[in-house]
Amino acid sequence: MAIPIKAVPILTGKIADDFVREAEKREKHPTPGLSQDQEERIAKVMKQMREFRFPWEKKK
């Protein structure tokens, strides 16, 4: 038995205009990315997570 596809909402009127206007504004002025310092901190944390071992897993 097939599952019916739910209807996709369609924006109309003022809401649609506001949505398009905001999307175009964000396209022209994208949000800034991460700074070099932030990327380095994230990389450091990710490395620590990959290398983490529980105390009972450590080799003697």
Backbone torsions as a table, in degrees:
resi	resn	phi	psi	omega
1	MET	NA	129.0	-176.8
2	ALA	-78.7	146.8	176.2
3	ILE	-91.7	128.1	-179.2
4	PRO	-67.1	144.1	177.4
5	ILE	-80.8	129.4	-179.7
6	LYS	-72.5	147.5	-179.8
7	ALA	-67.4	140.5	177.6
8	VAL	-88.5	127.6	179.5
9	PRO	-66.7	142.3	179.5
10	ILE	-117.5	125.7	179.1
11	LEU	-79.8	138.7	178.3
12	THR	-139.3	162.3	174.1
13	GLY	69.6	-144.9	-176.1
14	LYS	-62.2	-38.1	179.8
15	ILE	-61.8	-43.1	179.3
16	ALA	-64.9	-43.0	178.7
17	ASP	-61.8	-45.1	178.6
18	ASP	-61.9	-40.4	-179.6
19	PHE	-63.3	-47.7	-179.4
20	VAL	-64.6	-43.3	-180.0
21	ARG	-60.5	-45.3	179.8
22	GLU	-66.2	-39.4	178.7
23	ALA	-64.2	-42.5	179.0
24	GLU	-66.2	-38.7	178.4
25	LYS	-62.9	-43.6	-180.0
26	ARG	-69.6	-28.5	178.1
27	GLU	-66.9	-38.3	-179.6
28	LYS	-75.8	-32.8	-176.7
29	HIS	-126.7	77.0	-178.7
30	PRO	-65.6	154.4	179.4
31	THR	-69.7	146.5	-178.4
32	PRO	-67.1	150.4	178.1
33	GLY	-84.4	-165.5	179.4
34	LEU	-78.8	148.8	175.4
35	SER	-76.9	166.7	179.5
36	GLN	-60.6	-40.6	179.3
37	ASP	-62.6	-42.7	179.5
38	GLN	-64.7	-41.5	178.9
39	GLU	-63.9	-39.9	178.7
40	GLU	-64.8	-41.4	178.9
41	ARG	-63.6	-41.5	179.0
42	ILE	-64.3	-43.8	179.1
43	ALA	-61.0	-40.0	179.4
44	LYS	-63.5	-45.7	-179.6
45	VAL	-65.0	-42.1	179.4
46	MET	-62.8	-39.2	178.1
47	LYS	-64.2	-43.5	178.4
48	GLN	-62.1	-38.2	179.1
49	MET	-65.9	-41.3	179.5
50	ARG	-65.8	-34.6	-175.4
51	GLU	-91.7	-3.7	-176.6
52	PHE	-64.3	136.4	173.9
53	ARG	-133.6	138.5	175.1
54	PHE	-67.0	152.9	-177.5
55	PRO	-54.9	-36.0	-178.0
56	TRP	-76.5	-10.9	179.1
57	GLU	-91.8	-15.6	-175.1
58	LYS	-66.4	138.7	177.3
59	LYS	-79.5	147.8	-178.5
60	LYS	-93.3	NA	NA
